[in-house]
Amino acid sequence: MASGTKSKGASGARGKGGAKGKSARAARGAVAASKPKPWGTILAVIFVLALAGGVFTYAYLQINEKNKWVVSDDNQDPSENIEGVERIKYDSGLHVDKTQRVAYDQSPPFGGPHDGVWADCTGIVYQTAVRTENMVHSLEHGAVWIAYNPDQVKDAELDKLKARVEGQPYLMLSPYPGLDRPISLQSWGHRLKLDRADDTRIDDFIKSLRQNRYQNPEPRGRCDAADPTQFDVSNPPPFVQDPPGPDAVKMDGTGAKNESQAEQNGEVPTAPPSAPSGVPSSGAAPPSS
């Protein structure tokens, strides 16, 4: 009898213990169910991931934008990324003498026959309009020529152009009377006409085409005035606005005196072409020593 009583008591104890365990587990489940999710932490993680993605995207876009203007085998003409650039292929090495004019097909011209003497393009700001045939020769050497209409570009606008050019290798600035737009940029075979001096395409054009070894026939050519008796920076050959006469040299070079005759007349400097060192150029090969 005592044995039966003991068994019943133990069973009752186990029953009470099991009930208590179930109650405890239920209580813990209720607490867990009522505990809020860590939304703050989740949002913070999402924010960090989004920020990191934004940083990487910005860095990628910046690198891509910079490389867009870098001349390379795969990007031989970065100016293709610039809206409004005109392109024409011209034969190079067609020289005329200082008494001849060329019947250019464009105004301002950006290629074709030119004087045997180049205009100084070592960051020169010309105060007066310069003979076109000299300016075109400098384009052949890899220079960028910024021309402006002196009736339309003055004061602050002109100062912006001067600041870009003055003292910069392979750049030159000059007035161009009768220009049909306020500003025109020329590189060999390329031209861009603009209305404002703060147009960002000016810098893009310069980065793309100055001393571009793929687009300029003689990207290592000299840019300083080799012979001041032939081209005086302080008193350059004057621009002629009147149309050329019937004896003008044609765009294919017909009517031009040959180069050897020009050399005999002392019209072509004989110093070997070499680019100054330290040129911040677009794809230009370093000058030979």
ZAMARGU-4260 file (C-alpha; in steps of 0.2 Angstrom, whole numbers, plus 5000, padded with zeros to 4 digits):
<rodrens>
0) 5000/5000/5000 | 5014/5012/5004 | 5022/5007/4988 | 5007/5012/4978 | 5006/5028/4987
5) 5024/5032/4983 | 5022/5029/4965 | 5007/5040/4964 | 5016/5054/4972 | 5031/5053/4961
10) 5019/5053/4946 | 5010/5068/4952 | 5027/5077/4955 | 5032/5073/4937 | 5016/5080/4931
15) 5017/5096/4940 | 5036/5098/4934 | 5030/5095/4916 | 5017/5108/4917 | 5029/5120/4925
20) 5041/5117/4910 | 5028/5119/4897 | 5022/5135/4906 | 5040/5142/4906 | 5043/5138/4888
25) 5026/5146/4883 | 5032/5161/4893 | 5048/5162/4884 | 5040/5160/4867 | 5028/5174/4871
30) 5042/5185/4876 | 5052/5181/4860 | 5036/5184/4850 | 5033/5201/4858 | 5052/5207/4856
35) 5053/5219/4841 | 5064/5217/4826 | 5080/5227/4826 | 5074/5239/4812 | 5087/5252/4817
40) 5101/5240/4814 | 5094/5233/4798 | 5091/5251/4791 | 5109/5256/4796 | 5116/5241/4786
45) 5105/5245/4771 | 5112/5263/4772 | 5130/5258/4773 | 5128/5246/4758 | 5119/5260/4748
50) 5133/5272/4752 | 5146/5260/4748 | 5138/5257/4731 | 5136/5276/4728 | 5154/5279/4731
55) 5160/5265/4720 | 5148/5271/4706 | 5154/5289/4708 | 5172/5283/4707 | 5169/5273/4692
60) 5160/5287/4683 | 5174/5299/4687 | 5187/5287/4681 | 5177/5284/4665 | 5175/5303/4662
65) 5194/5306/4664 | 5198/5292/4652 | 5186/5299/4640 | 5199/5312/4635 | 5214/5301/4636
70) 5222/5298/4619 | 5226/5280/4616 | 5226/5266/4603 | 5208/5263/4608 | 5203/5281/4609
75) 5212/5290/4595 | 5200/5304/4593 | 5192/5309/4610 | 5184/5324/4601 | 5171/5312/4595
80) 5163/5314/4612 | 5161/5332/4609 | 5145/5339/4602 | 5147/5350/4587 | 5164/5346/4581
85) 5167/5347/4562 | 5179/5335/4554 | 5188/5335/4537 | 5203/5325/4531 | 5216/5336/4524
90) 5233/5332/4515 | 5248/5339/4525 | 5264/5346/4519 | 5257/5357/4506 | 5267/5374/4507
95) 5265/5391/4499 | 5277/5405/4500 | 5274/5422/4510 | 5267/5431/4494 | 5254/5418/4491
100) 5236/5416/4497 | 5226/5400/4499 | 5208/5398/4493 | 5203/5390/4509 | 5186/5380/4509
105) 5182/5385/4527 | 5183/5400/4538 | 5192/5399/4549 | 5202/5385/4540 | 5208/5370/4549
110) 5219/5361/4537 | 5225/5362/4519 | 5240/5371/4511 | 5249/5384/4522 | 5264/5395/4523
115) 5281/5387/4525 | 5283/5397/4541 | 5272/5392/4556 | 5265/5405/4568 | 5272/5405/4586
120) 5260/5394/4596 | 5269/5393/4613 | 5254/5400/4622 | 5253/5417/4612 | 5239/5429/4614
125) 5240/5439/4598 | 5233/5457/4599 | 5230/5458/4581 | 5223/5446/4567 | 5237/5435/4560
130) 5239/5429/4542 | 5229/5413/4541 | 5242/5403/4531 | 5254/5404/4545 | 5241/5399/4558
135) 5236/5384/4548 | 5254/5378/4548 | 5254/5378/4567 | 5239/5366/4567 | 5249/5354/4557
140) 5262/5354/4572 | 5248/5349/4584 | 5243/5366/4590 | 5225/5372/4594 | 5220/5389/4588
145) 5206/5399/4596 | 5199/5412/4585 | 5186/5425/4591 | 5176/5438/4583 | 5183/5455/4590
150) 5166/5463/4589 | 5157/5450/4599 | 5170/5444/4612 | 5177/5457/4623 | 5181/5461/4641
155) 5177/5447/4653 | 5173/5435/4639 | 5190/5438/4631 | 5199/5437/4648 | 5192/5419/4650
160) 5200/5414/4633 | 5216/5423/4637 | 5217/5414/4654 | 5216/5397/4645 | 5229/5401/4632
165) 5243/5412/4639 | 5259/5403/4642 | 5252/5386/4637 | 5262/5376/4625 | 5253/5372/4608
170) 5240/5385/4610 | 5237/5402/4602 | 5223/5415/4602 | 5219/5428/4590 | 5205/5439/4583
175) 5197/5434/4567 | 5187/5448/4559 | 5171/5443/4551 | 5169/5427/4561 | 5151/5420/4560
180) 5151/5415/4578 | 5159/5423/4593 | 5172/5409/4595 | 5180/5395/4584 | 5192/5382/4589
185) 5204/5374/4576 | 5215/5359/4577 | 5221/5350/4561 | 5205/5342/4553 | 5194/5348/4567
190) 5184/5363/4571 | 5171/5368/4584 | 5161/5385/4584 | 5154/5391/4600 | 5145/5406/4608
195) 5152/5408/4625 | 5170/5408/4633 | 5164/5397/4648 | 5158/5383/4637 | 5166/5367/4644
200) 5168/5360/4627 | 5183/5372/4625 | 5193/5362/4638 | 5187/5346/4631 | 5193/5351/4613
205) 5210/5356/4619 | 5212/5340/4630 | 5207/5329/4615 | 5217/5337/4601 | 5232/5346/4607
210) 5247/5336/4602 | 5236/5321/4597 | 5248/5310/4589 | 5234/5301/4579 | 5226/5317/4572
215) 5240/5329/4569 | 5252/5326/4554 | 5267/5333/4564 | 5263/5332/4583 | 5282/5334/4587
220) 5284/5349/4576 | 5291/5365/4584 | 5279/5378/4590 | 5291/5392/4594 | 5296/5405/4580
225) 5312/5398/4574 | 5317/5413/4563 | 5310/5430/4570 | 5315/5438/4553 | 5302/5426/4545
230) 5289/5427/4559 | 5290/5441/4572 | 5278/5437/4586 | 5277/5456/4591 | 5273/5461/4573
235) 5266/5445/4564 | 5261/5444/4546 | 5243/5453/4545 | 5227/5444/4542 | 5219/5448/4525
240) 5200/5448/4526 | 5197/5451/4507 | 5193/5435/4497 | 5208/5428/4488 | 5210/5432/4470
245) 5210/5420/4455 | 5229/5416/4457 | 5226/5409/4475 | 5232/5392/4478 | 5219/5379/4478
250) 5215/5366/4492 | 5224/5352/4483 | 5240/5363/4482 | 5238/5368/4464 | 5247/5384/4461
255) 5259/5383/4476 | 5277/5386/4474 | 5286/5370/4479 | 5294/5368/4496 | 5312/5367/4489
260) 5310/5384/4481 | 5304/5391/4498 | 5319/5384/4507 | 5330/5392/4494 | 5322/5408/4497
265) 5324/5406/4516 | 5306/5405/4519 | 5306/5388/4529 | 5316/5387/4545 | 5329/5373/4543
270) 5330/5369/4562 | 5324/5351/4565 | 5307/5350/4572 | 5306/5345/4591 | 5293/5348/4604
275) 5297/5358/4620 | 5298/5347/4635 | 5284/5347/4648 | 5270/5349/4636 | 5254/5343/4644
280) 5248/5335/4628 | 5235/5323/4622 | 5244/5307/4618 | 5260/5316/4612 | 5276/5306/4612
285) 5289/5313/4623 | 5302/5324/4614 | 5318/5316/4608 | 5334/5321/4617
</rodrens>
